[in-house]
Amino acid sequence: MQFLDDSLLPENQQPLVIQVAPYGPEFLPGDSDDIPVTIAEQVQKAVDCWNAGATVLHVHVREADGKGSKRLSMFNEMLARLREAVPQMLLQVGGSISFAPEGEGAEAKWLNDDTRHMLAELDPKPDQVTLAINTNQMNICELMSADDVAGTSLAQPAYQQAYREMTIPSGPAFVAEHLKRLQATGIQPHFMLGDVGQLETVERLIRRGAYTGPLVLNWVAIGGGSDGPNPRNMMEFINRCPENAVLSIEGLMRNVLPLNTMAIAMGLHVRVGIEDNLWGRKGQRITSAQQIEQMVRISRELHRDVATGEQARKIYRIGEHYRSADETLAKLGYAPNRQSIERGATLRHVA
């Protein structure tokens, strides 16, 4: 991504897309007053987030006992209810399918490849499914302090150990097949990337024709296998993104606010919600809707518009698909693939 002399002026920036993750599958009921349990409560939470200004909803589902659901039938029911309650909101299903430890001290696990592939068969289909790239550590506890987890289940040693040992199973065979299935059903993958190496893998997938669509992604700065919340890390990731990528910034706990404030100023997009952060000021809880309202206030102070649902859909390019690797590279602003006779920098030829 490049910044021209006028790129920081709000009239030249896209309206801000606010992505919200209000379901917090790593937490248990009682960890926060903001955790919805019944389907009706979960749908109402989506309505509250839409009314606060969010246009993209990161969807997980809970069973009646409050535990994260792994049943696709529950996701189908939730999606159908959400389509009625928030019809203009983009629905983004979390590709981990509510990872959770099965018992006290058990490792927190994502479901197997075959089950995750079935996300392409959800009915009604979501606008997006999130996709991690490259099997990697996902120690969500590495950056968390005792203050961050105070009063939650993650303060319990056995429960925290379960999440400390979690890994992301996302090898080459799974990714290739998952992209094939999502694209065949018209569901856009939303890439969740923790560092430049993962972005490079996505670029190679594009260059080889395995993915031929818009590049919509989060930089996931949560440490423990991903970048930490260092602005130098963020700027390097931004520098390596192609011109027409749609980039949202995702942080952890009280790092969410400063990272997202920088993102708003630079014309990028943001993610908030209790899945990422429980805190406003140190020691003061904040709800998902309050986090959205905070982003709206900051954006307005910077004179940047907040996206409507229709604008968010256009910015994310929902429904777009390209015919070839060459067309995808051109649409995204990547340099073209090298031709056999080319030496040096590859050049895009203009007719």
C-alpha positions in Angstrom: 0.0 0.0 0.0 1.2 3.5 -0.8 0.4 6.8 0.9 0.2 9.8 -1.3 0.5 13.4 -0.1 -3.3 13.5 0.4 -3.9 10.0 1.6 -4.5 11.0 5.3 -7.2 13.5 4.3 -10.5 11.9 5.3 -12.3 13.0 2.1 -9.9 10.8 0.2 -10.4 7.7 2.4 -13.0 5.0 2.2 -15.7 5.1 4.8 -14.7 3.2 7.8 -15.8 -0.5 8.0 -16.3 -1.6 11.6 -16.0 -5.4 12.1 -17.3 -6.7 15.4 -16.7 -10.0 17.1 -19.3 -9.9 20.0 -19.6 -13.6 20.9 -16.2 -14.3 22.5 -16.0 -18.1 22.2 -13.0 -18.3 24.5 -14.9 -16.9 27.4 -17.7 -18.5 29.4 -21.0 -17.1 30.6 -20.2 -15.1 33.8 -16.8 -13.9 32.4 -18.6 -10.8 31.2 -22.1 -9.4 31.4 -21.9 -8.9 27.6 -21.9 -12.6 26.6 -25.2 -13.6 25.0 -26.2 -17.3 25.4 -29.6 -18.0 23.9 -30.1 -17.7 20.2 -32.5 -14.8 20.8 -29.9 -13.0 22.9 -27.2 -13.7 20.3 -29.4 -12.2 17.6 -30.2 -9.2 19.7 -26.5 -8.6 20.2 -26.1 -8.4 16.5 -28.9 -5.8 16.3 -27.3 -3.8 19.1 -23.9 -3.9 17.2 -25.6 -2.8 13.9 -27.3 0.0 15.7 -24.0 1.2 17.2 -22.4 1.4 13.8 -20.8 -2.0 12.9 -21.4 -3.4 9.4 -19.5 -6.7 9.6 -20.5 -9.3 12.1 -18.0 -12.1 13.1 -20.3 -15.0 13.9 -19.8 -17.7 16.5 -22.7 -19.6 18.1 -23.3 -20.8 21.7 -25.3 -23.8 22.8 -28.0 -23.5 25.5 -25.4 -24.4 28.1 -23.3 -21.4 27.1 -20.5 -23.4 25.5 -19.3 -22.6 22.0 -21.3 -24.7 19.4 -19.6 -26.9 17.0 -22.8 -28.0 15.3 -23.3 -26.6 11.8 -27.1 -26.9 12.2 -26.8 -24.2 15.0 -24.8 -22.0 12.6 -27.6 -22.5 10.0 -30.2 -21.5 12.5 -28.2 -18.5 13.6 -27.5 -17.3 10.1 -31.2 -17.5 9.1 -32.2 -15.5 12.2 -29.5 -12.9 11.5 -30.5 -12.5 7.9 -33.9 -11.4 9.1 -32.8 -9.3 12.0 -29.8 -7.4 10.4 -30.4 -7.9 6.6 -27.8 -5.2 5.6 -25.0 -6.5 7.8 -22.2 -8.6 6.3 -22.1 -12.0 8.0 -18.7 -13.4 8.5 -18.5 -16.9 10.1 -15.4 -17.7 12.2 -13.6 -20.5 10.4 -12.4 -22.0 13.7 -16.0 -23.0 14.4 -15.9 -22.0 18.1 -12.7 -23.7 19.2 -12.9 -24.6 22.9 -11.3 -27.1 25.3 -13.5 -30.2 25.8 -12.8 -30.4 29.5 -10.8 -28.9 32.3 -7.2 -28.8 31.2 -7.9 -30.2 27.8 -6.2 -28.7 24.8 -8.3 -26.1 22.9 -8.9 -27.5 19.5 -10.3 -26.4 16.2 -12.4 -29.0 14.3 -10.9 -31.2 11.7 -10.5 -30.3 8.0 -13.5 -32.2 6.8 -15.8 -30.5 9.2 -14.4 -27.0 8.5 -14.8 -27.7 4.7 -18.6 -28.0 5.4 -18.7 -24.3 6.2 -19.0 -23.9 2.4 -22.3 -25.7 2.7 -23.9 -23.4 5.3 -27.5 -22.5 4.5 -28.2 -19.6 4.3 -24.7 -19.0 3.2 -22.7 -16.3 4.9 -21.0 -13.5 3.0 -17.6 -14.6 4.3 -15.8 -17.3 6.2 -12.5 -16.5 7.9 -9.4 -18.4 6.9 -6.0 -18.6 8.7 -3.0 -19.4 6.6 -0.2 -21.8 7.6 -0.3 -24.1 10.6 0.9 -22.0 13.4 0.9 -21.5 17.2 -2.1 -19.5 18.4 -1.2 -18.8 22.1 -3.9 -16.1 22.8 -2.6 -15.9 26.4 1.0 -14.8 25.6 0.2 -11.1 25.6 -2.5 -11.2 28.3 -1.6 -10.0 31.8 -3.3 -11.0 35.1 -5.3 -7.7 34.8 -6.5 -8.7 31.3 -8.0 -12.0 32.5 -9.1 -10.9 36.0 -12.5 -12.3 36.8 -12.7 -14.6 33.8 -12.2 -18.3 33.2 -8.9 -17.5 31.6 -7.6 -16.6 35.0 -7.9 -20.3 35.9 -4.5 -22.1 35.4 -6.0 -25.2 33.7 -8.2 -23.3 31.4 -5.5 -20.8 30.5 -3.1 -23.7 29.8 -5.6 -25.2 27.3 -5.5 -22.0 25.3 -1.8 -21.4 25.7 -1.2 -24.7 23.8 -3.6 -24.0 20.9 -2.4 -24.3 17.3 -4.0 -23.3 14.0 -4.3 -26.3 11.7 -4.1 -24.7 8.3 -1.7 -26.6 6.0 -1.4 -26.3 2.2 -3.8 -29.1 1.3 -6.5 -27.8 3.6 -6.2 -24.2 2.4 -6.2 -25.2 -1.3 -9.3 -27.3 -0.9 -11.1 -24.8 1.3 -10.5 -22.0 -1.1 -11.8 -24.2 -3.9 -15.0 -25.0 -2.0 -15.7 -21.4 -0.8 -15.2 -19.9 -4.2 -17.5 -22.6 -5.8 -20.3 -21.5 -3.5 -19.7 -17.8 -3.8 -18.5 -17.3 -0.2 -15.7 -14.8 0.1 -12.7 -15.9 2.2 -11.6 -13.3 4.8 -7.9 -13.9 5.4 -6.8 -13.7 9.0 -3.0 -13.1 8.8 -0.5 -12.8 11.7 2.6 -11.7 9.8 4.2 -11.0 6.5 5.1 -14.6 5.9 1.5 -15.6 5.9 0.7 -12.7 3.5 3.5 -14.0 1.2 1.8 -17.4 1.1 -1.5 -15.8 0.1 0.3 -14.0 -2.7 1.7 -17.3 -4.0 -1.8 -18.8 -3.9 -3.0 -15.9 -6.0 0.0 -16.1 -8.5 -0.7 -19.8 -9.0 -4.4 -19.3 -9.6 -5.6 -21.0 -6.4 -7.5 -17.9 -5.3 -9.0 -15.5 -7.8 -11.0 -12.8 -5.9 -10.6 -9.6 -3.8 -8.0 -9.6 -1.0 -9.9 -8.8 2.2 -7.9 -9.4 5.3 -7.1 -8.7 8.9 -3.6 -8.1 10.4 -4.0 -10.1 13.6 -1.7 -8.6 16.1 -2.2 -11.0 19.1 1.3 -12.4 19.6 1.8 -16.0 20.6 2.4 -17.1 16.9 1.4 -13.8 15.3 2.9 -10.3 15.3 2.7 -8.4 18.5 1.1 -4.9 18.8 4.2 -3.1 17.6 3.5 -0.2 15.1 6.7 -1.2 13.2 5.1 -4.6 12.6 1.9 -3.0 11.5 3.6 -0.6 9.1 5.7 -3.4 7.5 2.5 -5.4 7.0 0.8 -2.4 5.4 3.8 -1.8 3.2 3.6 -5.4 1.9 -0.1 -5.3 1.1 -1.0 -4.7 -2.6 -2.7 -1.4 -3.5 -6.3 -2.7 -3.6 -6.3 -5.0 -0.6 -8.9 -4.2 2.1 -7.1 -4.3 5.4 -8.6 -4.3 8.9 -6.5 -4.1 12.1 -7.1 -6.6 14.9 -5.5 -6.4 18.3 -5.9 -7.9 21.7 -7.2 -6.5 24.9 -6.3 -2.8 25.6 -4.0 -2.7 22.6 -7.2 -2.8 20.4 -7.9 0.9 20.9 -4.5 2.5 20.1 -4.0 0.2 17.1 -7.4 0.9 15.7 -7.0 4.7 16.3 -3.9 4.5 14.1 -5.9 2.4 11.5 -8.7 5.0 11.3 -6.2 7.8 10.8 -4.5 6.0 8.0 -7.7 5.1 6.1 -7.7 1.4 7.1 -10.5 -0.5 8.8 -11.0 -1.9 12.3 -12.2 -4.8 14.3 -13.6 -4.7 17.9 -15.7 -6.8 20.2 -15.4 -8.9 23.4 -13.7 -11.7 21.5 -10.7 -9.5 21.4 -11.0 -7.1 24.3 -13.0 -6.7 27.6 -11.6 -3.4 28.8 -11.9 0.3 28.3 -9.9 2.1 30.9 -7.7 -0.2 33.0 -10.0 -2.2 35.3 -13.2 -1.0 33.6 -15.2 -3.4 31.5 -16.5 -2.3 28.0 -19.1 -4.0 25.9 -18.9 -4.8 22.2 -21.5 -2.0 21.4 -19.5 0.5 23.5 -16.3 -0.4 21.6 -18.2 0.2 18.3 -19.5 3.6 19.5 -15.9 4.5 20.5 -14.7 3.8 17.0 -17.5 5.9 15.5 -16.6 8.8 17.8 -12.9 8.6 16.9 -13.7 8.4 13.2 -16.1 11.4 13.4 -13.4 13.4 15.3 -11.1 12.7 12.3 -13.9 13.7 9.9 -13.9 10.3 8.4 -17.3 8.8 7.4 -18.5 5.5 8.8 -19.6 2.9 6.2 -23.2 2.0 5.7 -24.0 -1.7 5.1 -24.2 -1.0 1.3 -20.9 0.8 1.4 -19.2 -2.0 3.4 -20.4 -4.5 0.8 -18.9 -2.5 -2.0 -15.6 -1.9 -0.2 -15.3 -5.7 0.5 -16.3 -6.4 -3.1 -18.7 -9.1 -2.0 -19.7 -11.2 -5.0 -16.6 -10.4 -7.2 -14.7 -13.2 -8.8 -11.9 -13.0 -11.4 -11.2 -15.2 -14.4 -7.5 -15.9 -14.0 -4.4 -15.3 -11.9 -3.4 -12.5 -14.3 -6.6 -10.7 -13.8 -6.5 -11.2 -10.1 -3.0 -9.8 -9.8 -4.0 -6.7 -11.9 -7.2 -6.1 -9.9 -5.3 -6.3 -6.6 -2.4 -4.1 -7.7 0.3 -6.8 -7.5 3.0 -6.9 -10.1 2.3 -9.4 -12.9 3.7 -12.9 -13.0 7.1 -13.1 -14.8 7.0 -14.1 -18.5 9.7 -16.5 -19.7 11.5 -13.8 -21.7 11.4 -11.1 -18.9 14.4 -10.1 -16.8 14.4 -7.6 -14.0 11.2 -6.1 -12.7 8.0 -7.5 -14.2 6.0 -4.8 -15.9 2.3 -4.6 -16.6 1.7 -3.8 -20.3 -1.0 -1.3 -21.0 -2.8 -1.6 -24.4 
